Amino acid sequence: MSILQIASNQRIAQNEGNLVSNMDGEKVMLSIKSGKYYNLGSTGGRIWELIETPATLQQIVETLSAEYEIEASVCEEQVRTFLTSLSKEGLIQIREEL
């Protein structure tokens, strides 16, 4: 799987049409469009919260690195992998910041 390339001037945002709920500390989501269920987990759920308002990759990584006490480079790699999965499922959009 090729990892999503995200430029520093791009913002990541949720696509509309998804129902999200908390279940035992993890976020689960139903895509209205595809009818698929997704378990985002606790960390994935946190990323989902962070892109409720469009955010840059750097903003997401900075927030998660502080909250989870993880090295920024490791965090960025894991966030990119997660965002790649969301992108392939059509759950997020990546847009240029003006």
C-alpha positions as CSV (number, residue, x, y, z in Angstrom):
1,M,0.0,0.0,0.0
2,S,1.5,3.4,-1.0
3,I,1.4,5.9,1.8
4,L,-0.5,9.1,1.2
5,Q,1.6,12.1,0.4
6,I,0.3,15.3,2.1
7,A,1.9,18.7,1.5
8,S,2.4,21.1,4.3
9,N,-0.2,23.5,2.7
10,Q,-2.9,20.9,2.5
11,R,-5.6,20.4,5.1
12,I,-7.3,17.1,5.9
13,A,-11.0,17.1,6.6
14,Q,-13.8,14.6,7.2
15,N,-16.2,13.8,4.4
16,E,-19.8,14.2,5.2
17,G,-22.3,11.4,5.4
18,N,-20.8,9.3,8.2
19,L,-22.5,8.5,11.5
20,V,-20.0,8.2,14.4
21,S,-20.6,6.9,17.9
22,N,-18.5,6.1,21.0
23,M,-18.5,2.5,22.0
24,D,-16.4,1.4,25.0
25,G,-13.9,4.2,24.5
26,E,-13.5,3.6,20.8
27,K,-15.1,5.4,17.9
28,V,-17.2,3.4,15.4
29,M,-18.5,4.8,12.2
30,L,-21.1,4.0,9.6
31,S,-20.6,5.3,6.1
32,I,-24.1,6.2,4.8
33,K,-22.7,6.2,1.3
34,S,-21.2,2.7,1.3
35,G,-23.1,1.1,4.2
36,K,-19.8,0.0,5.7
37,Y,-19.0,0.0,9.4
38,Y,-15.5,1.0,10.6
39,N,-13.9,0.7,14.0
40,L,-11.6,3.6,14.3
41,G,-10.3,2.6,17.7
42,S,-9.4,5.1,20.4
43,T,-6.4,6.7,18.6
44,G,-8.1,6.7,15.2
45,G,-11.1,8.2,16.9
46,R,-9.0,11.0,18.2
47,I,-7.6,11.7,14.7
48,W,-11.2,11.7,13.4
49,E,-12.0,14.4,16.1
50,L,-9.0,16.4,15.1
51,I,-10.1,16.6,11.5
52,E,-13.6,17.7,12.3
53,T,-12.2,21.1,11.6
54,P,-9.8,20.8,8.7
55,A,-6.3,20.4,10.0
56,T,-2.8,20.0,8.6
57,L,-0.8,16.9,9.1
58,Q,1.6,18.9,11.2
59,Q,-1.2,20.0,13.5
60,I,-2.5,16.5,14.0
61,V,1.0,15.1,14.7
62,E,1.9,17.9,17.2
63,T,-1.4,17.3,19.1
64,L,-1.0,13.5,19.2
65,S,2.7,13.5,20.0
66,A,1.9,15.6,23.1
67,E,-1.1,13.6,24.1
68,Y,0.4,10.2,23.7
69,E,4.0,11.0,24.4
70,I,5.3,9.5,21.2
71,E,8.1,10.8,18.9
72,A,6.9,13.0,16.2
73,S,8.5,11.0,13.4
74,V,6.9,7.8,14.6
75,C,3.6,9.5,15.1
76,E,3.6,11.0,11.6
77,E,4.3,7.7,10.0
78,Q,1.4,6.1,11.8
79,V,-1.0,9.0,11.1
80,R,-0.1,8.9,7.4
81,T,-0.9,5.2,7.3
82,F,-4.2,5.7,9.0
83,L,-5.1,8.7,6.8
84,T,-4.2,6.6,3.7
85,S,-6.7,4.0,4.8
86,L,-9.4,6.6,5.4
87,S,-8.6,8.2,2.0
88,K,-8.9,4.9,0.1
89,E,-12.3,4.4,1.7
90,G,-13.4,7.9,0.7
91,L,-13.9,9.0,4.3
92,I,-11.7,12.1,4.1
93,Q,-10.7,14.8,1.7
94,I,-7.4,16.6,1.3
95,R,-7.5,20.1,0.0
96,E,-5.2,23.0,-0.7
97,E,-5.2,25.7,1.9
98,L,-5.6,29.2,0.4
